[in-house]
Amino acid sequence: MGGRVTGLGDQAVEIAMMVTPDGHSRLELSRFISPPIASDHRKAPVNALGYLRVMFAVADLEGTLARLYSHGAVMMGEVVRYENSYKLCYIRGPEGILIGLAEPFSDLKK
């Protein structure tokens, strides 16, 4: 069935389903094993065309970054304050995917 959905024909895919902490949403991450990858855009900048990034709201940005660094994540720029809403940054994970992390100011510890 999967090859009919994607148009790739015979395929092998690894899929991980993540559930948000509130239990109301899910995010599916997939990695194609076969057929071979047609092109690799993992090193593209954050403003490149295509779906190359995902953004998560986190309660503890520094703690989250520490955990992700230990798994090979690399900061793309720096942590900034976005308007009066978030502490925000982009990292690149070990697979090359850009990940945005945003900690709402209401969650900041004083």
DSSP file (Angstrom, degrees, kcal/mol; ACC not computed):
  #  RESIDUE AA STRUCTURE BP1 BP2  ACC     N-H-->O    O-->H-N    N-H-->O    O-->H-N    TCO  KAPPA ALPHA  PHI   PSI    X-CA   Y-CA   Z-CA
    1    1 A M    >>        0   0    0      0, 0.0     4,-1.5     0, 0.0     3,-0.8   0.000 360.0 360.0 360.0 -41.0    0.0    0.0    0.0
    2    2 A G  H 3>  +     0   0    0      1,-0.3     4,-2.3     2,-0.2     5,-0.3   0.866 360.0  53.2 -56.7 -41.6    2.8    2.5    0.9
    3    3 A G  H 3> S+     0   0    0      1,-0.2     4,-1.7     2,-0.2     6,-1.2   0.819 106.8  53.4 -64.5 -30.3    4.3    2.6   -2.6
    4    4 A R  H <4 S+     0   0    0     -3,-0.8    -1,-0.2     2,-0.2    -2,-0.2   0.841 110.1  47.9 -71.2 -33.0    0.8    3.4   -4.0
    5    5 A V  H  < S+     0   0    0     -4,-1.5    -2,-0.2    -3,-0.2    -1,-0.2   0.922 120.9  33.9 -73.0 -44.8    0.5    6.4   -1.6
    6    6 A T  H  < S-     0   0    0     -4,-2.3    -2,-0.2     3,-0.1    -3,-0.2   0.688 100.3-127.0 -86.3 -19.5    4.0    7.9   -2.2
    7    7 A G  S  < S+     0   0    0     -4,-1.7    -3,-0.2    -5,-0.3    -4,-0.1   0.565  80.0 112.5  82.1   8.9    4.2    7.0   -5.9
    8    8 A L        -     0   0    0     -5,-0.4     2,-0.3     1,-0.3    -4,-0.1   0.518  64.5-149.2 -92.0  -5.7    7.6    5.3   -5.3
    9    9 A G  S    S+     0   0    0     -6,-1.2     2,-0.4    -7,-0.1    -1,-0.3  -0.572  71.0  23.6  74.7-134.3    6.4    1.7   -6.1
   10   10 A D  S    S+     0   0    0     -2,-0.3     2,-0.3    -7,-0.1     0, 0.0  -0.524  85.7 160.7 -69.0 122.2    8.4   -0.9   -4.1
   11   11 A Q        -     0   0    0     -2,-0.4     2,-0.4     2,-0.0    -8,-0.1  -0.957  36.7-149.3-143.3 158.0    9.8    0.8   -1.0
   12   12 A A  E     +A   34   0A   0     22,-2.7    21,-3.1    -2,-0.3    22,-1.6  -1.000  25.8 177.2-128.2 130.6   11.1    0.2    2.5
   13   13 A V  E     -A   32   0A   0     -2,-0.4     2,-0.5    19,-0.3    19,-0.2  -0.993  25.3-145.8-138.2 137.8   10.6    2.8    5.1
   14   14 A E  E     -A   31   0A   0     17,-2.9    17,-2.5    -2,-0.4     2,-0.4  -0.899  26.3-169.2 -97.6 133.6   11.4    3.2    8.8
   15   15 A I  E     -A   30   0A   0     -2,-0.5     2,-0.4    15,-0.2    15,-0.2  -0.982  13.9-172.5-129.1 134.9    8.7    5.2   10.7
   16   16 A A  E     -A   29   0A   0     13,-2.9    13,-2.9    -2,-0.4     2,-0.6  -0.994  11.3-154.9-122.3 131.9    8.6    6.6   14.2
   17   17 A M  E     -A   28   0A   0     -2,-0.4     2,-0.4    11,-0.2    11,-0.2  -0.931   9.2-163.5-108.8 123.2    5.4    8.1   15.6
   18   18 A M  E     -A   27   0A   0      9,-3.0     9,-2.7    -2,-0.6     2,-0.4  -0.870   5.1-151.7-106.8 139.0    5.9   10.7   18.3
   19   19 A V  E     -A   26   0A   0     -2,-0.4     7,-0.2     7,-0.2     5,-0.0  -0.914  22.6-117.8-108.7 134.7    3.0   11.8   20.6
   20   20 A T    >   -     0   0    0      5,-2.5     3,-2.3    -2,-0.4     5,-0.1  -0.306  30.6-107.4 -66.7 154.7    3.0   15.3   22.1
   21   21 A P  T 3  S+     0   0    0      0, 0.0    -1,-0.1     0, 0.0    -2,-0.0   0.801 120.7  55.1 -55.8 -30.5    3.1   15.5   25.9
   22   22 A D  T 3  S-     0   0    0      1,-0.1    -2,-0.1     3,-0.0    -3,-0.0   0.597 107.0-128.9 -79.7  -8.0   -0.6   16.5   26.0
   23   23 A G  S <  S+     0   0    0     -3,-2.3    -1,-0.1     2,-0.2     3,-0.0   0.498  82.5 102.7  79.5   3.5   -1.5   13.4   24.1
   24   24 A H  S    S+     0   0    0     -5,-0.0     2,-0.3     1,-0.0    -1,-0.1   0.637  75.3  42.1 -96.6 -14.9   -3.6   15.4   21.5
   25   25 A S        -     0   0    0     -5,-0.1    -5,-2.5     2,-0.0     2,-0.3  -0.911  59.9-157.5-133.4 158.6   -1.2   15.4   18.5
   26   26 A R  E     -A   19   0A   0     -2,-0.3     2,-0.4    -7,-0.2    -7,-0.2  -0.970   3.0-158.0-133.7 149.8    1.2   13.1   16.7
   27   27 A L  E     -A   18   0A   0     -9,-2.7    -9,-3.0    -2,-0.3     2,-0.5  -0.992  11.4-151.9-128.8 123.0    4.2   13.7   14.5
   28   28 A E  E     -A   17   0A   0     -2,-0.4     2,-0.4   -11,-0.2   -11,-0.2  -0.835   9.4-169.8 -97.5 128.3    5.3   11.0   12.1
   29   29 A L  E     -A   16   0A   0    -13,-2.9   -13,-2.9    -2,-0.5     2,-0.3  -0.960  10.6-176.2-113.1 133.0    9.0   10.9   11.1
   30   30 A S  E     -A   15   0A   0     -2,-0.4     2,-0.4   -15,-0.2   -15,-0.2  -0.956  16.8-164.7-133.2 151.8   10.0    8.6    8.3
   31   31 A R  E     -A   14   0A   0    -17,-2.5   -17,-2.9    -2,-0.3     2,-0.5  -0.990  21.0-134.9-135.0 123.9   13.2    7.6    6.6
   32   32 A F  E     +A   13   0A   0     -2,-0.4   -19,-0.3   -19,-0.2     5,-0.1  -0.676  20.6 179.4 -83.7 125.4   13.3    5.8    3.3
   33   33 A I  E     +     0   0A   0    -21,-3.1   -20,-0.2    -2,-0.5    -1,-0.2   0.858  62.5  51.2 -87.2 -45.8   15.6    2.8    3.1
   34   34 A S  E    S+A   12   0A   0    -22,-1.6   -22,-2.7     2,-0.1    -1,-0.4  -0.983  84.6  43.3-148.1 150.2   14.7    2.0   -0.6
   35   35 A P  S    S-     0   0    0      0, 0.0     3,-0.1     0, 0.0   -23,-0.1   0.570 102.5 -95.4 -67.0 171.1   14.5    3.1   -3.3
   36   36 A P        -     0   0    0      0, 0.0    -2,-0.1     0, 0.0     2,-0.1  -0.163  47.9 -88.4 -57.8 151.8   17.7    5.1   -3.1
   37   37 A I        -     0   0    0     -4,-0.1     3,-0.1     1,-0.1    -4,-0.0  -0.385  30.7-152.0 -62.4 134.0   17.5    8.8   -2.2
   38   38 A A  S    S-     0   0    0      1,-0.3     2,-0.3    -3,-0.1    -1,-0.1   0.876  73.7 -10.9 -78.1 -39.4   17.0   11.0   -5.2
   39   39 A S        -     0   0    0      0, 0.0     2,-0.6     0, 0.0    -1,-0.3  -0.982  62.4-129.7-157.9 158.3   18.7   14.0   -3.7
   40   40 A D        +     0   0    0     -2,-0.3     3,-0.2    -3,-0.1    -3,-0.0  -0.940  26.7 165.0-120.7 112.5   20.0   15.2   -0.4
   41   41 A H    >   +     0   0    0     -2,-0.6     3,-1.9     1,-0.1    -1,-0.1   0.130  41.6 115.3-108.7  17.8   18.9   18.6    0.9
   42   42 A R  T 3  S+     0   0    0      1,-0.3    -1,-0.1    53,-0.1    -2,-0.0   0.724  77.2  49.5 -66.2 -20.7   19.9   18.1    4.5
   43   43 A K  T 3  S+     0   0    0     -3,-0.2    -1,-0.3    54,-0.0    -2,-0.1   0.329  83.8 122.5 -98.3   8.1   22.6   20.8    4.4
   44   44 A A    <   -     0   0    0     -3,-1.9    -3,-0.0     1,-0.1     0, 0.0  -0.350  69.6-103.0 -67.3 149.7   20.2   23.4    2.8
   45   45 A P    >   -     0   0    0      0, 0.0     3,-2.0     0, 0.0    -1,-0.1  -0.225  35.8 -98.9 -69.9 166.7   19.8   26.7    4.7
   46   46 A V  T 3  S+     0   0    0      1,-0.3     6,-0.1    44,-0.0    -2,-0.1   0.714 121.6  54.9 -61.4 -23.0   16.7   27.3    6.8
   47   47 A N  T 3  S+     0   0    0      2,-0.0    -1,-0.3     0, 0.0     3,-0.1   0.261  80.6 123.6 -96.4  13.3   15.1   29.4    4.0
   48   48 A A  S <  S-     0   0    0     -3,-2.0     4,-0.2     1,-0.1     2,-0.1  -0.375  70.8 -99.6 -71.3 150.8   15.4   26.7    1.3
   49   49 A L  S    S+     0   0    0      2,-0.1     2,-0.2    -2,-0.1    -1,-0.1  -0.424  84.3  46.5 -67.2 144.8   12.3   25.6   -0.6
   50   50 A G  S    S-     0   0    0     -2,-0.1     2,-1.1    -3,-0.1     3,-0.1  -0.446 100.4 -61.9 113.3 173.9   10.8   22.4    0.7
   51   51 A Y  S    S+     0   0    0      1,-0.2    -2,-0.1    -2,-0.2    -1,-0.0  -0.760  71.6 137.8 -98.8  89.7    9.9   20.8    4.0
   52   52 A L        +     0   0    0     -2,-1.1    46,-1.8    -4,-0.2     2,-0.3   0.317  55.7  47.8-117.7   5.3   13.3   20.6    5.7
   53   53 A R  E     -b   98   0B   0     44,-0.2     2,-0.3    -3,-0.1    46,-0.2  -0.960  52.5-160.6-147.4 161.9   12.5   21.7    9.2
   54   54 A V  E     -b   99   0B   0     44,-1.6    46,-3.2    -2,-0.3     2,-0.4  -0.981  14.5-144.0-141.5 149.1   10.2   21.2   12.1
   55   55 A M  E     -b  100   0B   0     -2,-0.3     2,-0.4    44,-0.2    46,-0.2  -0.939  13.2-170.1-120.9 138.0    9.5   23.4   15.1
   56   56 A F  E     -b  101   0B   0     44,-2.9    46,-2.4    -2,-0.4     2,-0.4  -0.974  20.0-134.7-126.3 141.4    8.8   22.3   18.7
   57   57 A A  E     -b  102   0B   0     -2,-0.4     2,-0.3    44,-0.2    46,-0.2  -0.807  31.7-173.8 -86.4 133.9    7.6   24.3   21.7
   58   58 A V        -     0   0    0     44,-2.5     3,-0.3    -2,-0.4    49,-0.1  -0.927  30.2-144.4-130.0 154.3    9.6   23.3   24.8
   59   59 A A  S    S+     0   0    0     -2,-0.3     2,-0.3     1,-0.3    -1,-0.1   0.733  97.1  31.9 -87.9 -24.6    9.4   24.2   28.5
   60   60 A D     >  +     0   0    0      1,-0.1     4,-2.5    48,-0.1    -1,-0.3  -0.794  64.0 179.8-137.7  90.2   13.1   24.2   29.2
   61   61 A L  H  > S+     0   0    0     -2,-0.3     4,-2.8    -3,-0.3     5,-0.2   0.919  83.2  48.2 -60.9 -47.4   15.2   25.4   26.2
   62   62 A E  H  > S+     0   0    0      1,-0.2     4,-2.3     2,-0.2    -1,-0.2   0.920 114.1  46.6 -62.2 -43.5   18.6   25.1   27.8
   63   63 A G  H  > S+     0   0    0      2,-0.2     4,-2.0     1,-0.2    -1,-0.2   0.898 112.7  49.9 -64.3 -40.7   17.9   21.6   29.2
   64   64 A T  H  X S+     0   0    0     -4,-2.5     4,-2.5     2,-0.2    -2,-0.2   0.922 110.4  50.3 -63.4 -44.4   16.5   20.5   25.8
   65   65 A L  H  X S+     0   0    0     -4,-2.8     4,-3.0     1,-0.2     5,-0.2   0.916 107.7  53.4 -60.7 -43.1   19.6   21.8   24.0
   66   66 A A  H  X S+     0   0    0     -4,-2.3     4,-1.5     1,-0.2    -1,-0.2   0.917 111.4  45.8 -58.2 -43.9   21.9   20.0   26.5
   67   67 A R  H  < S+     0   0    0     -4,-2.0     4,-0.4     1,-0.2    -1,-0.2   0.917 114.9  47.1 -65.3 -42.6   20.2   16.7   25.8
   68   68 A L  H ><>S+     0   0    0     -4,-2.5     5,-2.2     1,-0.2     3,-1.2   0.864 106.6  56.7 -71.2 -34.9   20.2   17.3   22.0
   69   69 A Y  H ><5S+     0   0    0     -4,-3.0     3,-1.9     1,-0.3    -1,-0.2   0.894 101.1  58.6 -59.4 -38.7   23.9   18.3   21.9
   70   70 A S  T 3<5S+     0   0    0     -4,-1.5    -1,-0.3     1,-0.3    -2,-0.2   0.673 105.7  50.4 -67.1 -14.2   24.7   15.0   23.6
   71   71 A H  T < 5S-     0   0    0     -3,-1.2    -1,-0.3    -4,-0.4    -2,-0.2   0.273 131.8 -88.7-105.0   9.0   23.1   13.3   20.6
   72   72 A G  T < 5S+     0   0    0     -3,-1.9    -3,-0.2     1,-0.3    -2,-0.1   0.527  72.9 151.6 102.0   6.6   25.0   15.3   18.0
   73   73 A A      < -     0   0    0     -5,-2.2     2,-0.4    -8,-0.1    -1,-0.3  -0.389  28.5-154.4 -69.6 150.9   22.8   18.3   17.4
   74   74 A V  E     -C   92   0B   0     18,-2.0    18,-2.7    -2,-0.1     2,-0.2  -0.995  17.7-118.7-130.1 132.1   24.6   21.6   16.3
   75   75 A M  E     -C   91   0B   0     -2,-0.4    16,-0.3    16,-0.2     4,-0.0  -0.486  17.2-158.0 -68.1 134.8   23.3   25.1   16.9
   76   76 A M  S    S-     0   0    0     14,-2.8    15,-0.1    -2,-0.2    -1,-0.1   0.784  73.0 -27.3 -86.5 -29.1   22.7   27.0   13.6
   77   77 A G  S    S-     0   0    0     13,-0.7     2,-0.3     3,-0.0    -2,-0.1  -0.036  96.0 -60.9-145.6-107.1   23.0   30.5   15.0
   78   78 A E        -     0   0    0     10,-0.1     2,-0.4    -2,-0.1    12,-0.2  -0.957  49.3 -87.4-149.5 166.2   22.2   31.5   18.6
   79   79 A V        -     0   0    0     -2,-0.3     2,-0.3    10,-0.1    10,-0.2  -0.670  53.3-179.3 -76.8 129.3   19.3   31.6   21.0
   80   80 A V  E     -D   88   0B   0      8,-2.8     8,-3.2    -2,-0.4     2,-0.6  -0.871  33.0-113.7-127.8 161.4   17.3   34.8   20.5
   81   81 A R  E     -D   87   0B   0     -2,-0.3     2,-0.8     6,-0.2     6,-0.2  -0.876  29.3-150.2 -93.0 119.9   14.3   36.4   22.1
   82   82 A Y  E >>  -D   86   0B   0      4,-2.9     3,-2.3    -2,-0.6     4,-1.6  -0.830  52.8 -63.9 -96.5 110.5   11.5   36.6   19.5
   83   83 A E  T 34 S-     0   0    0     -2,-0.8     0, 0.0     1,-0.3     0, 0.0  -0.177  98.8 -44.0  46.6-137.5    9.3   39.6   20.1
   84   84 A N  T 34 S+     0   0    0      1,-0.1    -1,-0.3    -3,-0.0     3,-0.1  -0.062 131.6  69.6-107.2  31.5    7.6   39.2   23.5
   85   85 A S  T <4 S+     0   0    0     -3,-2.3    20,-2.6     1,-0.3    21,-0.3   0.819  92.9   7.1-116.0 -47.1    6.7   35.6   22.8
   86   86 A Y  E  <  -DE  82 104B   0     -4,-1.6    -4,-2.9    18,-0.3     2,-0.5  -0.929  47.2-126.3-142.9 155.8    9.6   33.1   22.8
   87   87 A K  E     -DE  81 103B   0     16,-2.0    16,-2.8    -2,-0.3     2,-0.3  -0.940  52.3-173.0 -91.5 131.8   13.2   32.2   23.3
   88   88 A L  E     +DE  80 102B   0     -8,-3.2    -8,-2.8    -2,-0.5     2,-0.3  -0.966  20.2 155.6-138.5 143.5   13.9   30.7   19.9
   89   89 A C  E     - E   0 101B   0     12,-1.8    12,-2.7    -2,-0.3     2,-0.4  -0.979  28.4-131.9-156.1 164.6   16.8   28.8   18.1
   90   90 A Y  E     - E   0 100B   0     -2,-0.3   -14,-2.8    10,-0.2   -13,-0.7  -0.974  22.4-178.7-119.0 138.3   17.5   26.5   15.3
   91   91 A I  E     -CE  75  99B   0      8,-2.6     8,-3.0    -2,-0.4     2,-0.5  -0.887  23.6-131.9-124.8 161.5   19.6   23.4   15.5
   92   92 A R  E     -CE  74  98B   0    -18,-2.7   -18,-2.0    -2,-0.3     6,-0.2  -0.979  26.1-141.5-113.8 123.0   20.6   20.8   13.0
   93   93 A G    >   -     0   0    0      4,-2.6     3,-2.3    -2,-0.5   -21,-0.1  -0.189  32.7 -92.4 -76.2 172.7   20.2   17.2   14.2
   94   94 A P  T 3  S+     0   0    0      0, 0.0    -1,-0.1     0, 0.0   -22,-0.1   0.744 127.8  53.6 -60.5 -24.8   22.6   14.3   13.4
   95   95 A E  T 3  S-     0   0    0      2,-0.1   -53,-0.1   -53,-0.0   -22,-0.0   0.471 121.6-107.7 -87.4  -1.6   20.5   13.4   10.3
   96   96 A G  S <  S+     0   0    0     -3,-2.3     2,-0.3     1,-0.3   -52,-0.1   0.421  71.4 142.4  94.0  -1.2   20.8   17.0    9.0
   97   97 A I        -     0   0    0     -5,-0.1    -4,-2.6     1,-0.1     2,-0.4  -0.558  51.8-124.1 -77.0 135.6   17.2   18.0    9.7
   98   98 A L  E     -bE  53  92B   0    -46,-1.8   -44,-1.6    -2,-0.3     2,-0.5  -0.645  28.1-168.0 -78.6 133.3   16.7   21.6   10.9
   99   99 A I  E     -bE  54  91B   0     -8,-3.0    -8,-2.6    -2,-0.4     2,-0.4  -0.986   8.3-153.5-126.9 123.2   14.8   21.7   14.2
  100  100 A G  E     -bE  55  90B   0    -46,-3.2   -44,-2.9    -2,-0.5     2,-0.4  -0.789   9.6-164.2 -93.0 138.1   13.4   24.9   15.6
  101  101 A L  E     -bE  56  89B   0    -12,-2.7   -12,-1.8    -2,-0.4     2,-0.4  -0.988   6.7-176.8-124.0 131.8   12.9   25.1   19.4
  102  102 A A  E     -bE  57  88B   0    -46,-2.4   -44,-2.5    -2,-0.4   -14,-0.2  -0.988  11.3-165.2-133.5 124.7   10.8   27.7   21.1
  103  103 A E  E     - E   0  87B   0    -16,-2.8   -16,-2.0    -2,-0.4   -44,-0.1  -0.933  26.4-130.1-107.6 112.7   10.3   28.3   24.8
  104  104 A P  E >   - E   0  86B   0      0, 0.0     3,-1.9     0, 0.0     4,-0.4  -0.315  15.0-125.0 -60.1 141.9    7.3   30.5   25.5
  105  105 A F  G >  S+     0   0    0    -20,-2.6     3,-1.5     1,-0.3   -19,-0.1   0.822 109.5  66.0 -57.3 -31.8    8.0   33.4   27.9
  106  106 A S  G 3  S+     0   0    0    -21,-0.3    -1,-0.3     1,-0.3   -20,-0.1   0.744 101.9  49.7 -62.8 -21.5    5.2   32.3   30.1
  107  107 A D  G <  S+     0   0    0     -3,-1.9    -1,-0.3   -49,-0.1    -2,-0.2   0.505  85.6 115.2 -92.8  -6.3    7.3   29.1   30.8
  108  108 A L    <   -     0   0    0     -3,-1.5     2,-0.4    -4,-0.4   -48,-0.1  -0.386  65.2-129.5 -68.6 139.4   10.5   31.0   31.6
  109  109 A K              0   0    0      1,-0.1    -1,-0.1    -2,-0.1    -2,-0.1  -0.709 360.0 360.0 -86.7 139.3   11.7   30.6   35.2
  110  110 A K              0   0    0     -2,-0.4    -1,-0.1     0, 0.0    -2,-0.0   0.435 360.0 360.0 -90.1 360.0   12.5   33.9   36.9
